[in-house]
Amino acid sequence: MSSQQISSGSWSLEIRIAATCARVWTALTAESTQWWPKDFVTSERTQQFVIEAKVGGRVFEDFGNGEGLLWYSVVGVNHEKELQLAGHLLPPFGGPAITSLKITLAATAEGTLLTIRDDRFGVLGGEPPVEGWRLVFDAGLRTYLERDQRSQD
């Protein structure tokens, strides 16, 4: 019988995006299916990845027909500035644990500084989440927005 340790961890990541906070917010909350990496979902049945930017909203994989997987519940929204999420990390994905994800947008001279803070508490397994979030928000969101920006120039 193996023993499991209860532990906690906090990880942060900053990504600079050459787009306004308003544009980043719109892409983050209304266009997630277009930029969320296809290999960063839990099922081949995933039809879209949804972020509902309202208190009580959900962040989830939609398999269709009312099926899917809930990643987070939205617990805080500050339009174009901050999204606060709370969720459960299930054993197949490195848990069991609870997780709090905070996504913050701040205007810079070059565009937007997107900051992700991931706090977890529970039985933590697997790799730290930073590289996964880098894949999602740098390779996914930033690339999508900057490619979109170049096509408009």
C-alpha positions as protocol buffer text, in pm:
chain_id: "A"
residue {
  index: 1
  type: MET
  ca { x: 0 y: 0 z: 0 }
}
residue {
  index: 2
  type: SER
  ca { x: 146 y: 334 z: -103 }
}
residue {
  index: 3
  type: SER
  ca { x: 103 y: 649 z: 99 }
}
residue {
  index: 4
  type: GLN
  ca { x: 5 y: 973 z: -69 }
}
residue {
  index: 5
  type: GLN
  ca { x: 113 y: 1315 z: 54 }
}
residue {
  index: 6
  type: ILE
  ca { x: -118 y: 1611 z: 78 }
}
residue {
  index: 7
  type: SER
  ca { x: 70 y: 1912 z: -51 }
}
residue {
  index: 8
  type: SER
  ca { x: 17 y: 2248 z: -212 }
}
residue {
  index: 9
  type: GLY
  ca { x: 182 y: 2437 z: -492 }
}
residue {
  index: 10
  type: SER
  ca { x: 165 y: 2774 z: -664 }
}
residue {
  index: 11
  type: TRP
  ca { x: 286 y: 2839 z: -1014 }
}
residue {
  index: 12
  type: SER
  ca { x: 288 y: 3159 z: -1219 }
}
residue {
  index: 13
  type: LEU
  ca { x: 347 y: 3235 z: -1584 }
}
residue {
  index: 14
  type: GLU
  ca { x: 363 y: 3567 z: -1770 }
}
residue {
  index: 15
  type: ILE
  ca { x: 301 y: 3601 z: -2144 }
}
residue {
  index: 16
  type: ARG
  ca { x: 331 y: 3922 z: -2345 }
}
residue {
  index: 17
  type: ILE
  ca { x: 78 y: 3952 z: -2626 }
}
residue {
  index: 18
  type: ALA
  ca { x: 86 y: 4214 z: -2902 }
}
residue {
  index: 19
  type: ALA
  ca { x: -287 y: 4297 z: -2875 }
}
residue {
  index: 20
  type: THR
  ca { x: -502 y: 4520 z: -2657 }
}
residue {
  index: 21
  type: CYS
  ca { x: -656 y: 4393 z: -2334 }
}
residue {
  index: 22
  type: ALA
  ca { x: -1000 y: 4423 z: -2496 }
}
residue {
  index: 23
  type: ARG
  ca { x: -895 y: 4201 z: -2788 }
}
residue {
  index: 24
  type: VAL
  ca { x: -724 y: 3947 z: -2560 }
}
residue {
  index: 25
  type: TRP
  ca { x: -1034 y: 3934 z: -2338 }
}
residue {
  index: 26
  type: THR
  ca { x: -1262 y: 3873 z: -2636 }
}
residue {
  index: 27
  type: ALA
  ca { x: -1042 y: 3593 z: -2767 }
}
residue {
  index: 28
  type: LEU
  ca { x: -1002 y: 3444 z: -2419 }
}
residue {
  index: 29
  type: THR
  ca { x: -1372 y: 3438 z: -2339 }
}
residue {
  index: 30
  type: ALA
  ca { x: -1554 y: 3417 z: -2673 }
}
residue {
  index: 31
  type: GLU
  ca { x: -1315 y: 3244 z: -2915 }
}
residue {
  index: 32
  type: SER
  ca { x: -1154 y: 2973 z: -2700 }
}
residue {
  index: 33
  type: THR
  ca { x: -1249 y: 2690 z: -2935 }
}
residue {
  index: 34
  type: GLN
  ca { x: -1048 y: 2860 z: -3209 }
}
residue {
  index: 35
  type: TRP
  ca { x: -719 y: 2882 z: -3017 }
}
residue {
  index: 36
  type: TRP
  ca { x: -735 y: 2615 z: -2744 }
}
residue {
  index: 37
  type: PRO
  ca { x: -480 y: 2347 z: -2849 }
}
residue {
  index: 38
  type: LYS
  ca { x: -649 y: 2034 z: -2982 }
}
residue {
  index: 39
  type: ASP
  ca { x: -398 y: 1814 z: -2795 }
}
residue {
  index: 40
  type: PHE
  ca { x: -478 y: 1985 z: -2462 }
}
residue {
  index: 41
  type: VAL
  ca { x: -820 y: 1829 z: -2415 }
}
residue {
  index: 42
  type: THR
  ca { x: -913 y: 1506 z: -2238 }
}
residue {
  index: 43
  type: SER
  ca { x: -1114 y: 1335 z: -2510 }
}
residue {
  index: 44
  type: GLU
  ca { x: -1118 y: 1284 z: -2884 }
}
residue {
  index: 45
  type: ARG
  ca { x: -1492 y: 1354 z: -2852 }
}
residue {
  index: 46
  type: THR
  ca { x: -1432 y: 1719 z: -2755 }
}
residue {
  index: 47
  type: GLN
  ca { x: -1614 y: 1941 z: -3005 }
}
residue {
  index: 48
  type: GLN
  ca { x: -1536 y: 2274 z: -2842 }
}
residue {
  index: 49
  type: PHE
  ca { x: -1363 y: 2424 z: -2541 }
}
residue {
  index: 50
  type: VAL
  ca { x: -1587 y: 2680 z: -2370 }
}
residue {
  index: 51
  type: ILE
  ca { x: -1507 y: 2963 z: -2126 }
}
residue {
  index: 52
  type: GLU
  ca { x: -1822 y: 3131 z: -1994 }
}
residue {
  index: 53
  type: ALA
  ca { x: -1702 y: 3466 z: -1855 }
}
residue {
  index: 54
  type: LYS
  ca { x: -1975 y: 3528 z: -1597 }
}
residue {
  index: 55
  type: VAL
  ca { x: -1994 y: 3452 z: -1226 }
}
residue {
  index: 56
  type: GLY
  ca { x: -2119 y: 3095 z: -1200 }
}
residue {
  index: 57
  type: GLY
  ca { x: -2011 y: 3022 z: -1556 }
}
residue {
  index: 58
  type: ARG
  ca { x: -1816 y: 2714 z: -1656 }
}
residue {
  index: 59
  type: VAL
  ca { x: -1488 y: 2628 z: -1827 }
}
residue {
  index: 60
  type: PHE
  ca { x: -1544 y: 2295 z: -1995 }
}
residue {
  index: 61
  type: GLU
  ca { x: -1496 y: 2055 z: -2282 }
}
residue {
  index: 62
  type: ASP
  ca { x: -1819 y: 2012 z: -2475 }
}
residue {
  index: 63
  type: PHE
  ca { x: -1861 y: 1663 z: -2623 }
}
residue {
  index: 64
  type: GLY
  ca { x: -2210 y: 1748 z: -2757 }
}
residue {
  index: 65
  type: ASN
  ca { x: -2551 y: 1622 z: -2643 }
}
residue {
  index: 66
  type: GLY
  ca { x: -2502 y: 1764 z: -2291 }
}
residue {
  index: 67
  type: GLU
  ca { x: -2187 y: 1557 z: -2233 }
}
residue {
  index: 68
  type: GLY
  ca { x: -1838 y: 1683 z: -2155 }
}
residue {
  index: 69
  type: LEU
  ca { x: -1589 y: 1752 z: -1878 }
}
residue {
  index: 70
  type: LEU
  ca { x: -1598 y: 2049 z: -1639 }
}
residue {
  index: 71
  type: TRP
  ca { x: -1254 y: 2199 z: -1576 }
}
residue {
  index: 72
  type: TYR
  ca { x: -1348 y: 2501 z: -1362 }
}
residue {
  index: 73
  type: SER
  ca { x: -1634 y: 2711 z: -1230 }
}
residue {
  index: 74
  type: VAL
  ca { x: -1604 y: 3087 z: -1273 }
}
residue {
  index: 75
  type: VAL
  ca { x: -1593 y: 3250 z: -928 }
}
residue {
  index: 76
  type: GLY
  ca { x: -1481 y: 3601 z: -1025 }
}
residue {
  index: 77
  type: VAL
  ca { x: -1495 y: 3827 z: -1330 }
}
residue {
  index: 78
  type: ASN
  ca { x: -1353 y: 4176 z: -1376 }
}
residue {
  index: 79
  type: HIS
  ca { x: -1425 y: 4248 z: -1743 }
}
residue {
  index: 80
  type: GLU
  ca { x: -1108 y: 4282 z: -1954 }
}
residue {
  index: 81
  type: LYS
  ca { x: -891 y: 4255 z: -1640 }
}
residue {
  index: 82
  type: GLU
  ca { x: -933 y: 3929 z: -1448 }
}
residue {
  index: 83
  type: LEU
  ca { x: -1093 y: 3587 z: -1453 }
}
residue {
  index: 84
  type: GLN
  ca { x: -1089 y: 3373 z: -1136 }
}
residue {
  index: 85
  type: LEU
  ca { x: -1163 y: 3003 z: -1163 }
}
residue {
  index: 86
  type: ALA
  ca { x: -1203 y: 2720 z: -909 }
}
residue {
  index: 87
  type: GLY
  ca { x: -1197 y: 2352 z: -994 }
}
residue {
  index: 88
  type: HIS
  ca { x: -1117 y: 1996 z: -906 }
}
residue {
  index: 89
  type: LEU
  ca { x: -813 y: 1815 z: -1038 }
}
residue {
  index: 90
  type: LEU
  ca { x: -922 y: 1454 z: -1085 }
}
residue {
  index: 91
  type: PRO
  ca { x: -683 y: 1158 z: -1035 }
}
residue {
  index: 92
  type: PRO
  ca { x: -632 y: 1092 z: -1409 }
}
residue {
  index: 93
  type: PHE
  ca { x: -503 y: 1450 z: -1443 }
}
residue {
  index: 94
  type: GLY
  ca { x: -268 y: 1470 z: -1142 }
}
residue {
  index: 95
  type: GLY
  ca { x: -505 y: 1486 z: -842 }
}
residue {
  index: 96
  type: PRO
  ca { x: -717 y: 1447 z: -645 }
}
residue {
  index: 97
  type: ALA
  ca { x: -679 y: 1814 z: -562 }
}
residue {
  index: 98
  type: ILE
  ca { x: -855 y: 2145 z: -571 }
}
residue {
  index: 99
  type: THR
  ca { x: -723 y: 2415 z: -799 }
}
residue {
  index: 100
  type: SER
  ca { x: -763 y: 2790 z: -830 }
}
residue {
  index: 101
  type: LEU
  ca { x: -663 y: 2957 z: -1156 }
}
residue {
  index: 102
  type: LYS
  ca { x: -638 y: 3334 z: -1185 }
}
residue {
  index: 103
  type: ILE
  ca { x: -592 y: 3495 z: -1527 }
}
residue {
  index: 104
  type: THR
  ca { x: -500 y: 3864 z: -1520 }
}
residue {
  index: 105
  type: LEU
  ca { x: -465 y: 4108 z: -1809 }
}
residue {
  index: 106
  type: ALA
  ca { x: -265 y: 4431 z: -1780 }
}
residue {
  index: 107
  type: ALA
  ca { x: -206 y: 4689 z: -2051 }
}
residue {
  index: 108
  type: THR
  ca { x: 154 y: 4751 z: -2155 }
}
residue {
  index: 109
  type: ALA
  ca { x: 314 y: 4976 z: -2417 }
}
residue {
  index: 110
  type: GLU
  ca { x: 344 y: 4671 z: -2646 }
}
residue {
  index: 111
  type: GLY
  ca { x: -4 y: 4529 z: -2584 }
}
residue {
  index: 112
  type: THR
  ca { x: -107 y: 4304 z: -2293 }
}
residue {
  index: 113
  type: LEU
  ca { x: 69 y: 4121 z: -2014 }
}
residue {
  index: 114
  type: LEU
  ca { x: -127 y: 3802 z: -1942 }
}
residue {
  index: 115
  type: THR
  ca { x: -47 y: 3648 z: -1604 }
}
residue {
  index: 116
  type: ILE
  ca { x: -162 y: 3301 z: -1503 }
}
residue {
  index: 117
  type: ARG
  ca { x: -145 y: 3190 z: -1139 }
}
residue {
  index: 118
  type: ASP
  ca { x: -232 y: 2828 z: -1060 }
}
residue {
  index: 119
  type: ASP
  ca { x: -269 y: 2731 z: -693 }
}
residue {
  index: 120
  type: ARG
  ca { x: -330 y: 2365 z: -604 }
}
residue {
  index: 121
  type: PHE
  ca { x: -392 y: 2174 z: -283 }
}
residue {
  index: 122
  type: GLY
  ca { x: -431 y: 1799 z: -247 }
}
residue {
  index: 123
  type: VAL
  ca { x: -253 y: 1489 z: -370 }
}
residue {
  index: 124
  type: LEU
  ca { x: -41 y: 1641 z: -644 }
}
residue {
  index: 125
  type: GLY
  ca { x: 105 y: 1412 z: -905 }
}
residue {
  index: 126
  type: GLY
  ca { x: 253 y: 1457 z: -1248 }
}
residue {
  index: 127
  type: GLU
  ca { x: 448 y: 1751 z: -1380 }
}
residue {
  index: 128
  type: PRO
  ca { x: 402 y: 2112 z: -1260 }
}
residue {
  index: 129
  type: PRO
  ca { x: 140 y: 2288 z: -1476 }
}
residue {
  index: 130
  type: VAL
  ca { x: 358 y: 2569 z: -1613 }
}
residue {
  index: 131
  type: GLU
  ca { x: 452 y: 2400 z: -1941 }
}
residue {
  index: 132
  type: GLY
  ca { x: 91 y: 2298 z: -2003 }
}
residue {
  index: 133
  type: TRP
  ca { x: -29 y: 2653 z: -1946 }
}
residue {
  index: 134
  type: ARG
  ca { x: 252 y: 2780 z: -2171 }
}
residue {
  index: 135
  type: LEU
  ca { x: 121 y: 2552 z: -2447 }
}
residue {
  index: 136
  type: VAL
  ca { x: -235 y: 2681 z: -2395 }
}
residue {
  index: 137
  type: PHE
  ca { x: -174 y: 3053 z: -2349 }
}
residue {
  index: 138
  type: ASP
  ca { x: 150 y: 3114 z: -2542 }
}
residue {
  index: 139
  type: ALA
  ca { x: 139 y: 2866 z: -2829 }
}
residue {
  index: 140
  type: GLY
  ca { x: -242 y: 2877 z: -2835 }
}
residue {
  index: 141
  type: LEU
  ca { x: -385 y: 3218 z: -2739 }
}
residue {
  index: 142
  type: ARG
  ca { x: -85 y: 3445 z: -2812 }
}
residue {
  index: 143
  type: THR
  ca { x: -10 y: 3281 z: -3147 }
}
residue {
  index: 144
  type: TYR
  ca { x: -378 y: 3300 z: -3246 }
}
residue {
  index: 145
  type: LEU
  ca { x: -400 y: 3672 z: -3157 }
}
residue {
  index: 146
  type: GLU
  ca { x: -71 y: 3777 z: -3313 }
}
residue {
  index: 147
  type: ARG
  ca { x: -143 y: 3583 z: -3633 }
}
residue {
  index: 148
  type: ASP
  ca { x: -486 y: 3752 z: -3640 }
}
residue {
  index: 149
  type: GLN
  ca { x: -319 y: 4092 z: -3584 }
}
residue {
  index: 150
  type: ARG
  ca { x: -67 y: 4035 z: -3868 }
}
residue {
  index: 151
  type: SER
  ca { x: -344 y: 3939 z: -4109 }
}
residue {
  index: 152
  type: GLN
  ca { x: -522 y: 4270 z: -4034 }
}
residue {
  index: 153
  type: ASP
  ca { x: -208 y: 4482 z: -4096 }
}
